[in-house]
Amino acid sequence: MSLFDGWMFKGEPHTAQHRANSSNQNDLNDLFQRLASVIYDATPSKVNSDLWCLTYANQAIERLTGYPPEAFLGESASVFLYDLIHPEDRARVGAEYDRCRTTLSPIFVRYRLCHANGSLHWVEERTRFKRDMDGQLHSTAILQDIDEPTKQSEANTRVDQVLATLNEHVAVATGQEFLEHLTRRLAFITNVRQVGIFRIEQGRYVECLAVARDGLMMPRFSARIEQTLFEPLFHQPRLTLDLSDRIANGDEFVVALRHIHAYRLDNRQNQWVGVLVLDHDEMFKPDDAVSRVLELYNDRAVTEIQRLGLEQRLQVSERRYRAFFETAVLPSLVVTRTGKILDFNDAARKLLALPEGNLDFDLTVSDILPQKQRDGRYSIAQFMRLLRQSLQVQPDPLHLDVQSLEGYPRSVIVHATSTALNLSERVLITLEDVTERLATEHHLDVQHQLMEERQARLRGLARLATELERQPDVREFLLACRDELFQLEGVEQLAFYRLETQCWRHTAKTSESPAWKLEYHQATLDRVQALGTLQLVRRQDPWLYFPLLDNGVTVAILVIECDSNLHKDQEFISLLWQTLSLAFDNLVQRLTLKRQARRDSLTGLGNRTQLHEWVAESLAQNPGQEAALLLFDLNKFKEINDTLGHHFGDRLLCEIGPRLQSVLHQENDRGIARLGGDEFAVFMPGYGLSESWNISERISQALSEPYQLDGIQLQVEASIGLAHYPEQGLDGHELLRCADVAMYAAKSSGRPVVAFETLLDASTPQRIAVLSELDQALTDGQIWVAYQPVVRASDGHISGLEALVRWSHPDLGPLSPAEFIPIAEMGQGIRRITQFVLESSLSSLQQWRKRMPDLHVAVNISGRVLMDQSLPQQISDLLDRYQLPGEALILELTESTLLSDPLRAVDIINEMSTLGVQVEVDDFGTGYSSLAYLKSLPIHALKIDQSFIADLLIDPQDRVIVESTITMAHALGLQTVAEGVEDEMTLIELVKMKCDAIQGYYFSKPIPEPDVEQWLVNYNR
């Protein structure tokens, strides 16, 4: 039985009671470790029964003897307590041990104990002997320094003084200030050089919040946990490290650390949120002051760490909300639960005539609401009810009348969504303006009512006219005529004849009536068809022939056999013909409007409305099917219109439908639609992703075949986006949006077909900003150029600068090139940006070369710009304007740019080389370069991508790639430039590998143009 058997809790495992008991046991074990008295458990040695081997000893034994607990444990112990007893006291203590263990009676004895440093301590020992269930004899003892209470009191007094001083400095501080005060005071109290507090983010990253070194706050940084020393704290509460050997070996992360004590900081849910680190140049051991500080300030430190993380996330959330809110198309308001308006976007300002700028007076929803709605209910009551509902559930939209501050009424659909901004409950109100739509609907209702009244006055046969107005097509119209006219007195037989199908259908009221065949009426029907007028013919019985006309052409003839009384009523017959004619005209108009509403007027293909009907109809019939939607437009179609005229463009558009039908093997154009301009869509029900991809490639190939128009051969290509049902949308609108995103990705990447995936879905507000605000941004100086130095590895001299474009957007904030360059490449914006960068760089270089004559500047060139035949002349003109040699300019091209059209690229680059302009391959290793083209092109250097440089020291594969690239480049007579170098160790390795030039944050971040010259002066000193 061990010392702790008396405190062990019994119970079934995996129960709440067991977990609680385990927690209590851990607390007791921790308490034993912190006691000032030595507690140990021992059994007789199997080698020498006079000696006892310790099975447990708490930490206090090291303070009393100078030896750690591990030195006393087990048969292989290096120290025995009996050997530390003063020689003069051993016989007395040994005799007492022999007596008490024989009788199993307790021991109380005092004797002198030797410390490792040679000092003596009078100790008092209380020991009990007991046998466990196996008969093994155990001794459980408490060993206490007689002078310990006095020492402990003095230590407690010092700790209290330390804590009082610490509390005085940090009690009123919060957030970052609290953490910085705490690290400074802890460094002073513990007399160590450095104290740091770190936050654990998402269980994967370490973020430095405050590090005090020699009384000064050090820069903050962040890293992955596995790249730091803190990874063991995943499984243990504290960590002690001696890093002298790692420092000698040049470990970058621990360059400022020597001897470390790290403590894990957990929140109340036992989640790891932070680390407290103490380190010093020499070995040290934290005293009780550190433990007391951790006890008193652990919860406070954890709270401040979590608060800083929450504040950062709130700031990011606020920026995202602001970008979305300001660029939203629909008018939007942010209101409190009491109806106070806190914010509104530009669309809401225009709709409601709200004031410009920030609100400097109170504005509530009652200011934009009339007193009552059209139904007589009070407006404010309905609106406040909607606000209350939105704080609990998502309410249904509400149709309300509102008014601008200038008094103009508007009819809107109000959508309310509860949200939280700055940790406060708010409601986002979105207004859908339906004023014009309701006015249009009202106007159509009035016109329809007038038409019905006019028809009723003209026809006089309201029941027949009403029934005929319901019919959807000619067949149903004729059947309705038959059913209704048979209810009229005097009608004996009725038949109708459709000229398109030559269908003759005859019906008699009674079976006794003779069934007249088509031949009986054929001559009269031919005459009626030719004349297009009502004919009254009397044979045995009178017959009436009513032609039904579509734009003056007879499409059907209604034949009625009547009695004499009806035949004599010429006014009724005239009215009946007018009724039939008007009703049929209305049917023709409805069919025409329906057809026009769903057809493109130029190509005759379906339009957007027809496309959505096709999709809805197909998916409703078979929801479990697979389907695909293709969306494409014609590349460089605008150039055809501008060069040859719009009539050529229109004729070209009319050629698209037949080519699509031939690929799809369709006799009709079902599923093919023109959405506007040169944009087309194809809906393919029943097609899986693989099948639809193959069809898309065949369509791309068919569309790229030459077109012959008036002896002129035209060739265009299409950018096709592909969306698949049901994964990427459950209706036509969702599928069309995804296909549109994929089409823009195809256009920007130069690929003919791109299937939608989530990563392609770009931010619409940002795309609009880039496409619409680029010219203004260039004019206003929002777009500017930064320069990053390139250093020769051989002697450390500056050889050149790389020009890097930046955009400081007034609403979206700083935009990196990765955020706006791909979007600018969709249009002409990339050419304007490149022209701006070239002019700015060469203009500045002209001044810098007065100080450094050999300085050059490197400019990135996109694929669209490189393939422009006018580029060499444009660069030649700029070099002449700024009186610079061609060697002063280096063009950086990516691998994908060179391989998009390699033959054309070779021609243009060769033209550049005649000017003396050098070419570098940027981001080398990230694409799929062909060594054959590298040999054929006059390339000056390869820039090794920073993704390989970043892990050069820790990733053997990256090291092999970098070394191989440098060796290959030198073998081809090319130079190498390493980009992304951020530390000295990486720099040294690259110099050893004989890399020619270095670029990265180790030397400098990108520098604004006004600061470059001063930086060059400072660097060359």
Secondary structure, DSSP 8 states (H G I E B T S, - for coil): --GGGGG-----TTSHHHHHHHHHHHHHHHHHHH-SSEEEEEEE-SS-TTSEEEEEE-THHHHHHSS-GGGGBSTT-S--HHHHB-HHHHHHHHHHHHHHHHHT--EEEEEEEE-TTS-EEEEEEEEEEEE-TT--EEEEEEEEETTHHHHHHHHHHHHHHHHHHHHHHHTT--HHHHHHHHHHHHHHHHT-SEEEEEEEETTTEEEEEEEEETTEE----EEEGGGSS-GGGGT-SEEEEE-HHHHHTT-STTTT-SEEEEEEEE-TT--EEEEEEEEESS-----HHHHHHHHHHHHHHHHHHHHHHHHHHHHHHHHHHHHHHHH-SS-EEEE-TT-BEEEE-HHHHHHHT--SSS--S--BGGGGS-SB-TTS-BHHHHHHHHHHHHTTS----EEEEEE-TT--EEEEEEEEEEEEETTEEEEEEEEEE-HHHHHHHHHHHHHHHHHHHHHHHHH--HHHHHHHHT--SHHHHHHHHHHHHTTSTTEEEEEEEETTTTEEEEEESSTTS----HHHHHHHHHHHHHH-S-EEEESSSEEEEEEEEETTEEEEEEEEEE-HHHHH-HHHHHHHHHHHHHHHHHHHHHHHHHHHHTB-TTT--B-HHHHHHHHHHHHHH-TTS-EEEEEEEETTHHHHHHHH-HHHHHHHHHTHHHHHHHHHT-SS-TTEEEEETTEEEEEEET--HHHHHHHHHHHHHHHTS-EEETTEEE---EEEEEEEETTT-SSHHHHHHHHHHHHHHHHHHT-SEEE--GGG---HHHHHHHHHHHHHHHHHT-EEEEEEEEEETTT--EEEEEEEEEEEETTTEEE-HHHHHHHHTTSTHHHHHHHHHHHHHHHHHHHHTTT-TT-EEEEE--HHHHT-TTHHHHHHHHHHHTT--GGGEEEEEEHHHHHHSHHHHHHHHHHHHHTT-EEEEEEETSS---HHHHHHS---EEEE-HHHHTTTTT-HHHHHHHHHHHHHHHHTT-EEEEE---SHHHHHHHHHTT-SEEESTTT---EEHHHHHHHHHHHH-
